Amino acid sequence: MPKRPQSRYTINCLTKHLTTWEDTGWIGVANSKFIRATVYQLRKRSAQTSFEWTKGHNGQHGNEQADKLAKEGVNKLTTDKLDLHIPDDFNLQGAKLSAITQALAYKGRKTTSNLDVTRFAIQELTGHLETDASIWTGCKHKDLSKKIRQFIYKAMHGAHKIGEYWTNIPTYEQRAQCTHCNADNESMEHILMDCPQNANPLIWSLARSTWPTKYGAWPRISLGTILGCGNISLTQPLNNEQLQDVPENHQNKQSKKGASRLLRILISESAHLIWVLRCEKTISGTNCSPQTITKRWTSIINKRLQIDRLTARKINRTQTFQNLVTATWTDIITSTDPLPKNWAIALEVLVGIKQPRPSPNEAPR
């Protein structure tokens, strides 16, 4: 029975790539649940199935009818419930030892776990359950600096050389422990959240004290919140009643966009600074005082503010971006002189964030 899809991707999934994906246990394969269900439907047939690629929108009757059905599906008010069940006799489990590599096995275990941690942490904050694709897109969010995007991407894959990385390397097993508090496994969660000897209590306290509470309480910070900070959006429904009593108009929508952007910046920059300070302390023995840490954190946030102002003045000179910069920073900046309405692009006006005054002994939340 010949099949004539217009998607080369579909044909390659069911022919060229199928054996490799089955041998490697479908690790890292996008849309695997749909592909596997399709394979089952084909294999349970007794007749042979062949594929022939056909050009789309070329007058071929079967292809045109398929497009028509696809459009009807898109316009449905409720989605169809697909039967993706695969009987055990057809459901291949696991991966072949001869086909899987150490990197692939590690990726399947660590990456999948971190994606789930991220997914449910962001759902707790926004009420929206992210897909794998949207989480990966959030890792590349334009509000995150390039170095932070790389840091989050590696953390999502568990690619940083910490904790478990050292356990299977002879004579280096002791490096799996935290050198500062002697915890058995120095995971990324331990570094960013739990280690009492790192800078994390102070830095998260700085971020929390800077956050304008008119947009709601500072969120509970977890590893998932950090990895998924690019997906945070206060324009989505929230579970903690933030902004529910505020009438929805254009100005409030702009304020929410600015607040979302500020939250992404505060979380991402704070987490990265904790990582940097930990590396400096572990590798070179540098131990910063609370005053130095506060100055470094303030300097980093002020740098992001000034980059925004320069961008609005010289690169992205649209009114939309100027309004976004204003909405992002207006609640946390201070100046010795009264601020003009166009302070975001008036570079002669000296502005900076208000000096935070957290308690150094306060634990992160």
Buried (B, 14 or more C-beta within 10 A) or exposed (E): EEBBBBEEEBBEBBEEBBEEBBBBBBBBBEEBEEBBBBBBEEEEEEEEEEBEBBEEEEEBEEBEEBEEEEEEEEEEEEEEEEEEEBEEEEEBEEBEEEBBEEEBBBBBEBBEEBBEBBBBBBBBBBEBEBEBEBBBEBBEBEBBBEEBBEBBBEBBBBBBEBBEBBEEEEEEEEBBBBEBEEBEEBBBBBBBBBBEBBBBBBBBBBBBBBBBEEBBEBBEBBBBBBBBBBBBBBBBEBEEEBBEEEEEEEEEEBBBBBBBBBBBBBBBBBBBBBBBBBBBBBEEEEEBEEEEBBEBBBEBBBEBBEEBBEBBBEEEEEEEBBBBBBBBBBBBBEEEEEBEEEBBBEBEBEBBBEEBEBEBEBEBE
